[in-house]
Amino acid sequence: MTVIAALSLLLAAQPAASQPPALAADLARDMPGLIAIYRDLHANPELSGQEKRSAAIMAAEARKAGFEVTAGVGGTGVVAVLRNGPGPVVMLRADMDALPVAEQTGLGFASTVRARGPDGQETPVMHACGHDTHMTAWIATARRLAALRSRWSGTVVMIGQPAEETVGGAQAMLKDGLYTRFPKPDYVLAFHDSASLPAGHIGYTPGYALAAVDTVDLLVKGVGGHGAAPATTRDPIVLAARIVTTLQTLVAREIDPQDAVVVTVGSIHGGTKHNIIPSEVRLQLTVRSYAPETRAKLLAGIARVARGEAIAAGLDEALMPVMTVDPQSGMATFNDEDLTARIAARFTAHFGGDRVRPVRPVMVSEDFPEYRAADPARIKSSIFWVGGVPRAKWEAAGGDPARLPSLHSPFWAPDAEAVIGAAAEALTVATLDLLAPPATR
């Protein structure tokens, strides 16, 4: 059975009476206080691994809702547990970190925060990826699930995750005993605000949804000398240029055209003066893929191309390029197809078909798949999108995301109320479905 066919059957089977009728109204009544929390988080962003203030706000709100809360997991991570009888374990994740971006939204509560990054340099900080909406929706969801305990049976584990932007926070929490110190999940859910959907709309992707990312450094060696006597040198700038050009044939001629991949050289540095041929050039690459075998083929191809071009340039073994792959690189996000079909059916029944749609995979990356990868035989996971583009801006752009600020843009200013409300509703109804009492499950 195809995923679409399964979704149709699930949707047809959803009884309207299973929906919590007061959910939207309760969230609406709670929204002024939630927006106050959101604006506070937005105005006080924190870089990856520095999310102490944000974590404290989330921990305090979860305690108020009746959760057992543990702070400091995996650095600044928060784990909140609510046990409510027998049943499955559902884990809900929200990421907390902001980006080194100078905000240009013009909002009255715009960030003016500056902080020191890992390199010790001071930088402006902004929630340019919308994690402030994620945290606020997490708080709203915790409140709703606590208030609706009569409607579900099982255990809810809610985590505030640090360092998603540096692809290290999920692993840090897992290494700090997330699955041994706390109930191990059967299901893991998360959402991300979207700059490609109108505010309050839901997007879902069965199967591969976000790409794997590999950060690659290439040290291209040569023999330096006078720019007026190139024959006495082995020019690494020319060699680096050849490598950059040939790398594109990995995408154009070696990978199946239907298998989405990206090889981008984002930085090239070498030399100090017009008339000096340097002895080395450094390249920085980002590599994106989905399937593990494609990922391996790309990385092997980069090493082969760099070495082959160096041999063609007449370099000996001691001057072969050196390739380094960042160990913090992240795997592709795979949404379990049956789980995704199930929650998509629930979303469609709750919000209506005009607000819920399948969306194409994207080449951006997440560390969300780490939670499933820790025990793929048991754990099913799915991450979905919640549109954040304000309606007026969406209509003015004709629904073309290319004409709108993207995530990570200094101009990204989502319709926070719509994102928080839709996300909290979606997380709540999905959790209620997965934790339906045994009599109705």
C-alpha positions as CSV (number, residue, x, y, z in Angstrom):
1,M,0.0,0.0,0.0
2,T,1.3,3.5,-0.9
3,V,1.7,6.2,1.7
4,I,-1.0,8.3,0.0
5,A,-3.4,5.3,0.0
6,A,-2.6,4.7,3.7
7,L,-3.2,8.4,4.5
8,S,-6.6,8.2,2.7
9,L,-7.7,5.2,4.7
10,L,-6.5,6.7,7.9
11,L,-8.3,10.0,7.2
12,A,-11.5,8.3,6.4
13,A,-11.3,6.4,9.7
14,Q,-10.9,9.4,11.9
15,P,-14.1,10.1,14.0
16,A,-14.8,13.8,14.4
17,A,-15.7,13.2,18.1
18,S,-12.1,12.3,18.9
19,Q,-11.0,15.8,18.5
20,P,-10.6,17.9,21.7
21,P,-13.2,20.5,20.9
22,A,-11.9,23.2,23.3
23,L,-8.2,23.0,22.3
24,A,-8.2,26.0,19.9
25,A,-10.2,28.1,22.3
26,D,-8.0,27.2,25.3
27,L,-4.9,28.1,23.3
28,A,-6.5,31.4,22.2
29,R,-7.2,32.3,25.8
30,D,-3.6,31.4,26.7
31,M,-2.1,33.2,23.7
32,P,-1.4,36.7,25.3
33,G,0.8,35.1,27.9
34,L,2.5,32.8,25.4
35,I,3.3,35.8,23.1
36,A,4.9,37.6,26.1
37,I,7.1,34.5,26.6
38,Y,7.9,34.4,22.9
39,R,8.9,38.1,22.8
40,D,11.1,37.6,25.8
41,L,12.8,34.6,24.2
42,H,13.2,36.5,20.9
43,A,14.7,39.6,22.5
44,N,17.1,37.4,24.5
45,P,18.6,34.8,22.1
46,E,21.5,32.5,23.1
47,L,24.1,30.9,20.9
48,S,24.5,27.1,20.6
49,G,25.5,25.6,23.9
50,Q,24.8,28.8,25.8
51,E,21.1,28.4,26.2
52,K,20.9,28.7,30.0
53,R,18.3,31.4,30.3
54,S,16.0,29.8,27.6
55,A,16.4,26.4,29.3
56,A,15.4,27.9,32.7
57,I,12.3,29.5,31.2
58,M,11.2,26.1,29.7
59,A,12.0,24.2,32.8
60,A,10.0,26.6,35.0
61,E,7.0,26.4,32.7
62,A,7.1,22.6,32.6
63,R,7.2,22.4,36.4
64,K,4.2,24.7,36.6
65,A,2.3,22.3,34.3
66,G,3.1,19.4,36.6
67,F,6.0,17.7,34.8
68,E,9.0,16.2,36.5
69,V,11.9,18.3,35.2
70,T,15.6,17.7,35.0
71,A,17.9,20.5,33.7
72,G,21.5,20.4,32.5
73,V,21.1,17.3,30.3
74,G,23.8,17.3,27.6
75,G,24.9,20.7,28.7
76,T,21.9,23.0,28.8
77,G,19.2,20.5,27.8
78,V,15.9,20.2,29.6
79,V,13.9,16.9,30.1
80,A,10.3,17.1,31.4
81,V,8.4,13.9,32.1
82,L,4.7,13.4,32.7
83,R,3.6,9.9,33.6
84,N,-0.1,9.1,33.2
85,G,-0.7,5.4,33.4
86,P,0.2,2.5,31.1
87,G,0.9,3.1,27.4
88,P,3.5,4.2,24.9
89,V,6.1,6.9,25.4
90,V,5.9,10.0,23.2
91,M,8.9,12.4,23.1
92,L,8.4,16.0,21.9
93,R,11.5,18.0,21.0
94,A,12.0,21.8,20.7
95,D,15.4,23.3,19.9
96,M,16.6,26.4,21.8
97,D,19.6,27.9,20.1
98,A,19.9,31.1,18.1
99,L,22.3,32.2,15.3
100,P,25.2,34.7,15.0
101,V,23.0,37.1,12.9
102,A,22.4,40.8,13.3
103,E,18.6,41.2,13.4
104,Q,17.1,43.6,10.8
105,T,13.4,42.9,11.2
106,G,12.5,46.2,12.7
107,L,10.4,44.5,15.4
108,G,9.8,46.5,18.6
109,F,11.2,43.5,20.6
110,A,14.1,42.8,18.1
111,S,17.3,41.4,19.6
112,T,20.2,43.7,20.4
113,V,22.1,40.9,22.1
114,R,25.8,40.3,21.4
115,A,27.7,37.2,22.6
116,R,31.0,35.5,22.2
117,G,31.0,32.5,19.9
118,P,33.3,29.4,20.1
119,D,36.1,31.3,18.5
120,G,36.0,34.0,21.2
121,Q,34.8,36.7,18.9
122,E,31.8,38.8,19.8
123,T,28.9,38.6,17.4
124,P,25.3,39.8,17.2
125,V,22.7,37.1,18.0
126,M,19.2,36.5,16.6
127,H,16.5,33.9,16.5
128,A,16.7,33.9,12.7
129,C,15.6,30.2,12.5
130,G,12.5,30.6,14.6
131,H,13.5,28.5,17.6
132,D,11.8,31.0,19.8
133,T,8.5,29.9,18.3
134,H,9.5,26.3,18.9
135,M,10.1,26.8,22.6
136,T,6.9,28.7,23.1
137,A,4.8,26.1,21.3
138,W,6.5,23.5,23.5
139,I,5.4,25.3,26.6
140,A,1.9,25.6,25.2
141,T,1.8,21.9,24.4
142,A,3.0,21.0,27.8
143,R,0.2,23.0,29.4
144,R,-2.5,21.4,27.1
145,L,-1.3,17.8,27.6
146,A,-1.2,18.3,31.4
147,A,-4.8,19.7,31.3
148,L,-6.0,16.9,29.0
149,R,-4.7,13.9,31.1
150,S,-8.1,12.3,31.1
151,R,-7.8,11.9,27.3
152,W,-4.6,9.9,27.1
153,S,-2.7,7.1,28.8
154,G,1.1,6.6,28.7
155,T,4.1,8.9,29.2
156,V,5.0,12.2,27.6
157,V,8.7,13.2,27.6
158,M,9.4,16.8,26.5
159,I,12.9,17.9,25.8
160,G,14.4,21.3,25.2
161,Q,17.5,20.6,23.0
162,P,20.6,22.8,22.8
163,A,22.9,23.3,19.9
164,E,20.8,22.2,17.0
165,E,22.4,24.7,14.7
166,T,25.8,23.2,15.3
167,V,24.5,19.7,14.9
168,G,25.7,18.5,18.3
169,G,22.9,19.0,20.8
170,A,20.9,15.7,20.2
171,Q,24.1,13.6,20.5
172,A,25.1,15.4,23.7
173,M,21.7,14.7,25.3
174,L,21.8,11.0,24.2
175,K,25.3,10.6,25.5
176,D,24.2,12.1,28.8
177,G,21.7,9.4,29.3
178,L,18.5,10.7,27.6
179,Y,17.4,7.1,27.0
180,T,18.7,5.5,30.2
181,R,17.9,8.1,32.8
182,F,14.5,8.9,31.4
183,P,11.7,6.8,29.7
184,K,12.8,5.7,26.3
185,P,10.4,6.8,23.6
186,D,8.4,4.8,21.1
187,Y,7.6,7.9,19.1
188,V,9.5,11.2,18.7
189,L,7.9,14.2,17.2
190,A,9.1,17.7,16.4
191,F,8.1,20.6,14.2
192,H,10.0,23.5,12.5
193,D,8.6,26.8,11.4
194,S,8.7,27.3,7.7
195,A,9.5,30.3,5.5
196,S,7.9,28.4,2.5
197,L,4.3,28.0,3.8
198,P,1.7,30.6,4.8
199,A,1.3,31.1,8.5
200,G,-0.6,28.4,10.3
201,H,-0.4,25.8,7.5
202,I,1.1,22.3,8.1
203,G,3.5,20.6,5.8
204,Y,4.6,16.9,6.1
205,T,7.0,14.7,4.2
206,P,7.0,10.9,4.4
207,G,10.5,9.3,4.0
208,Y,13.5,11.4,3.5
209,A,12.6,15.0,4.6
210,L,15.9,16.8,5.3
211,A,19.4,16.1,3.9
212,A,22.5,14.7,5.5
213,V,25.2,17.4,5.8
214,D,29.0,16.9,5.7
215,T,31.4,19.8,6.3
216,V,34.6,19.2,4.4
217,D,37.9,21.0,4.4
218,L,40.5,20.6,1.7
219,L,44.1,21.7,2.1
220,V,45.5,22.0,-1.4
221,K,49.3,22.0,-1.4
222,G,51.8,23.4,-3.9
223,V,55.2,24.9,-4.3
224,G,55.3,28.7,-3.9
225,G,57.4,31.2,-5.6
226,H,57.5,34.4,-7.7
227,G,54.4,35.2,-9.7
228,A,56.7,36.2,-12.6
229,A,58.3,32.8,-12.7
230,P,55.4,30.3,-12.5
231,A,57.5,27.5,-14.1
232,T,59.5,27.3,-10.9
233,T,56.4,26.6,-8.8
234,R,53.5,24.2,-8.5
235,D,50.6,26.7,-8.3
236,P,48.0,25.6,-5.8
237,I,45.6,28.3,-6.8
238,V,45.3,26.9,-10.3
239,L,45.1,23.4,-8.8
240,A,42.3,24.5,-6.5
241,A,40.4,26.1,-9.4
242,R,40.6,22.7,-11.2
243,I,39.4,20.9,-8.2
244,V,36.4,23.3,-7.7
245,T,35.4,22.8,-11.4
246,T,35.8,19.1,-11.5
247,L,33.9,18.6,-8.2
248,Q,30.7,19.6,-10.0
249,T,31.0,16.6,-12.3
250,L,30.3,14.4,-9.2
251,V,26.8,15.9,-9.2
252,A,26.4,16.3,-12.9
253,R,27.9,13.0,-14.2
254,E,28.3,10.5,-11.3
255,I,25.1,10.7,-9.2
256,D,21.7,9.6,-10.5
257,P,19.9,12.7,-11.6
258,Q,16.9,11.7,-9.5
259,D,19.0,11.5,-6.4
260,A,19.2,15.0,-4.9
261,V,22.7,16.0,-3.9
262,V,24.7,19.3,-3.4
263,V,28.4,19.9,-3.4
264,T,29.1,23.6,-2.7
265,V,32.5,25.2,-2.3
266,G,31.6,28.0,0.1
267,S,35.1,29.4,0.8
268,I,38.5,29.5,-1.0
269,H,41.5,31.2,0.6
270,G,45.1,31.3,-0.6
271,G,47.9,33.8,-1.2
272,T,48.9,37.1,0.3
273,K,50.0,39.4,-2.6
274,H,49.6,39.9,-6.3
275,N,53.0,38.7,-7.4
276,I,53.5,35.7,-5.0
277,I,52.4,32.2,-5.8
278,P,51.4,30.7,-2.4
279,S,52.3,27.2,-1.1
280,E,48.8,26.3,-0.1
281,V,45.1,27.0,-0.7
282,R,42.2,26.1,1.7
283,L,38.8,25.1,0.4
284,Q,35.6,24.7,2.6
285,L,32.8,22.6,1.3
286,T,29.3,21.7,2.3
287,V,28.0,18.4,1.0
288,R,24.3,17.4,1.1
289,S,22.6,14.1,0.3
290,Y,19.9,11.7,1.5
291,A,20.8,8.0,1.1
292,P,23.9,6.7,3.1
293,E,25.4,5.1,0.0
294,T,25.1,8.3,-2.0
295,R,26.7,10.2,0.9
296,A,29.6,7.7,1.0
297,K,30.0,8.0,-2.8
298,L,30.2,11.8,-2.7
299,L,32.8,11.9,0.0
300,A,34.9,9.3,-1.7
301,G,34.5,11.2,-5.0
302,I,35.8,14.5,-3.4
303,A,38.9,12.7,-2.2
304,R,39.4,11.1,-5.6
305,V,39.0,14.3,-7.5
306,A,41.3,16.3,-5.3
307,R,44.0,13.6,-5.5
308,G,43.5,13.1,-9.3
309,E,43.9,16.8,-10.1
310,A,47.0,17.0,-7.9
311,I,48.6,14.1,-9.8
312,A,47.6,15.7,-13.1
313,A,49.4,18.9,-11.9
314,G,52.6,16.9,-11.4
315,L,52.7,16.9,-7.6
316,D,54.4,14.1,-5.7
317,E,52.9,12.1,-2.9
318,A,54.1,14.5,-0.2
319,L,52.1,17.3,-1.7
320,M,48.8,15.4,-2.2
321,P,45.7,17.4,-0.9
322,V,44.6,16.7,2.7
323,M,40.8,16.2,3.2
324,T,39.1,16.5,6.6
325,V,35.5,15.7,7.3
326,D,34.0,17.3,10.4
327,P,32.9,14.6,12.8
328,Q,29.9,16.7,13.8
329,S,28.4,16.2,10.3
330,G,24.7,15.2,10.5
331,M,22.7,12.3,9.0
332,A,19.7,12.7,6.8
333,T,16.3,13.0,8.5
334,F,14.0,10.1,7.6
335,N,10.3,10.4,8.6
336,D,8.8,7.0,9.3
337,E,6.2,6.7,6.6
338,D,3.4,5.0,8.6
339,L,3.8,7.4,11.5
340,T,3.8,10.4,9.2
341,A,0.7,9.1,7.4
342,R,-1.0,8.7,10.8
343,I,-0.3,12.2,12.1
344,A,-1.0,13.8,8.7
345,A,-4.4,12.2,8.8
346,R,-5.0,13.5,12.3
347,F,-3.8,17.0,11.2
348,T,-6.1,16.9,8.2
349,A,-9.1,15.8,10.4
350,H,-8.3,18.6,12.9
351,F,-7.3,21.5,10.7
352,G,-9.0,20.7,7.4
353,G,-7.5,19.7,4.1
354,D,-6.9,23.3,3.0
355,R,-4.3,23.8,5.8
356,V,-2.4,20.5,5.5
357,R,-0.3,19.4,2.6
358,P,2.6,17.2,1.6
359,V,5.8,19.1,0.9
360,R,8.9,18.2,-1.0
361,P,12.1,17.2,0.9
362,V,14.7,20.0,1.4
363,M,18.5,20.0,1.4
364,V,18.8,21.8,4.8
365,S,19.8,19.6,7.7
366,E,18.8,18.8,11.3
367,D,20.2,16.7,14.1
368,F,16.6,15.4,14.9
369,P,17.3,12.0,13.2
370,E,19.8,11.2,16.0
371,Y,16.9,10.3,18.3
372,R,15.6,7.6,15.9
373,A,19.0,6.4,14.9
374,A,19.8,5.5,18.6
375,D,17.3,2.6,18.3
376,P,15.7,2.4,14.9
377,A,14.2,-1.0,15.6
378,R,12.0,0.5,18.3
379,I,11.7,4.3,17.7
380,K,9.6,5.9,15.1
381,S,10.0,9.6,14.4
382,S,8.6,12.4,12.3
383,I,9.3,16.1,12.0
384,F,6.8,18.4,10.2
385,W,6.6,22.0,9.1
386,V,4.4,24.9,10.4
387,G,4.1,27.8,8.1
388,G,5.3,31.2,9.4
389,V,4.9,33.6,6.5
390,P,2.4,36.3,7.5
391,R,-0.6,36.1,5.3
392,A,-0.3,39.6,3.8
393,K,3.3,39.0,2.8
394,W,2.5,35.6,1.4
395,E,-0.2,37.1,-0.8
396,A,2.0,40.0,-1.9
397,A,4.7,37.6,-3.0
398,G,2.1,35.5,-4.9
399,G,3.0,32.5,-2.8
400,D,6.6,32.5,-4.1
401,P,9.0,31.7,-1.2
402,A,11.9,33.0,-3.4
403,R,10.5,36.5,-3.0
404,L,10.4,36.3,0.8
405,P,13.0,36.2,3.6
406,S,14.2,32.7,4.3
407,L,15.1,30.9,7.5
408,H,18.5,32.3,8.8
409,S,17.8,35.6,7.2
410,P,18.2,38.8,9.3
411,F,14.7,39.8,8.1
412,W,12.9,36.5,9.1
413,A,9.9,37.6,11.2
414,P,7.3,34.8,11.3
415,D,3.6,35.3,12.4
416,A,4.5,34.0,15.8
417,E,0.9,33.7,17.1
418,A,-0.1,31.6,14.1
419,V,3.0,29.4,14.3
420,I,2.7,28.8,18.1
421,G,-1.0,28.2,17.9
422,A,-0.9,25.7,15.0
423,A,2.2,23.9,16.3
424,A,0.8,23.5,19.8
425,E,-2.5,22.2,18.3
426,A,-0.7,19.8,16.0
427,L,1.7,18.4,18.7
428,T,-1.3,18.0,21.1
429,V,-3.6,16.2,18.7
430,A,-0.8,14.0,17.4
431,T,0.2,13.0,21.0
432,L,-3.4,12.4,22.0
433,D,-3.8,10.1,19.0
434,L,-0.6,8.2,19.8
435,L,-1.5,7.9,23.5
436,A,-5.2,7.2,23.1
437,P,-6.5,5.1,26.1
438,P,-6.5,1.3,25.6
439,A,-10.3,1.2,25.3
440,T,-10.2,3.5,22.2
441,R,-6.7,2.8,20.9
